[in-house]
Amino acid sequence: MLFKTLYVATAANSRLTADFLDLTGIWRPSGRGRVASVRSRTFCIAYPLLALGLFFAFREPKSLVKIGGYAQGLMLPLITGATLFLRNRDTDRRVSPLFLTDILVWLAFFAISGVAAYSVFDLVNKLRMGNGL
């Protein structure tokens, strides 16, 4: 299961890295250069090597999976916040969703943010008490 996740994430992260470098202006490839950068062996080799390096550095796969889960859980409020921002900024009013949809998205934002805040609070308490991950 984890190998499959690493395999798929490597492909996605190589594309995200190329997009990030282009958007920030660090590296602006041409049309063919962008395709080459997405398919680049550099990123597809670097990310698994980074994961291997983290494993050898920490030697605790269970804790690394938990840390990854916490990190992804903390991204959810950012994603729902971005959804709300883009929904209010970029939606054509002719095809906008129902008011009920807006209420449900706001409820999801508050629920996800509440769970993420509790998760951070719980993690800090565990670390302070010495229970660790």
TAWOKA-V653212 format. One record per pair of residues at least 6 apart in sequence whose ideal C-beta (glycine too) atoms are under 8 Angstrom apart, sorted by the first residue. I is the first residue (numbers start at 0). J is the second residue. D is the distance in Angstrom with one decimal. If there is no record, write none. Layout:
I|J|D  I|J|D
//
This chain:
1|60|7.9  1|64|7.4  5|47|6.3  5|50|6.0  8|46|7.3  9|42|7.8  9|43|5.5  9|46|4.8  9|47|5.9  10|43|7.2  12|42|6.9  12|46|5.2  13|37|6.0  13|38|7.7  13|39|6.5  13|42|3.6  13|43|5.4  13|46|7.1  14|37|5.0  16|42|5.3  17|28|7.5  17|33|6.4  17|36|4.3  17|37|4.9  17|39|7.6  17|42|7.3  20|26|4.3  20|36|7.6  21|27|5.7  21|28|6.8  21|33|6.8  26|36|7.6  28|35|7.2  28|36|5.2  36|42|7.7  53|63|6.4  54|60|6.7  54|63|6.9  57|63|6.1  59|132|8.0  61|132|7.8  62|131|7.5  62|132|4.4  65|132|4.7  66|132|6.7  69|118|6.5  69|122|6.4  72|114|7.5  72|115|5.7  72|118|5.7  73|115|5.5  73|118|7.6  73|119|7.2  75|111|4.8  75|115|6.3  76|108|7.1  76|111|5.5  76|112|4.4  76|115|5.1  79|104|7.2  79|107|5.9  79|108|4.3  79|111|5.4  79|112|7.5  80|108|6.5  82|104|6.5  82|108|7.9  83|104|6.3  83|105|7.0  83|108|6.1  86|96|7.9  86|101|7.5  86|104|7.0  90|96|7.9  122|132|7.8  125|131|6.7  125|132|7.4
//
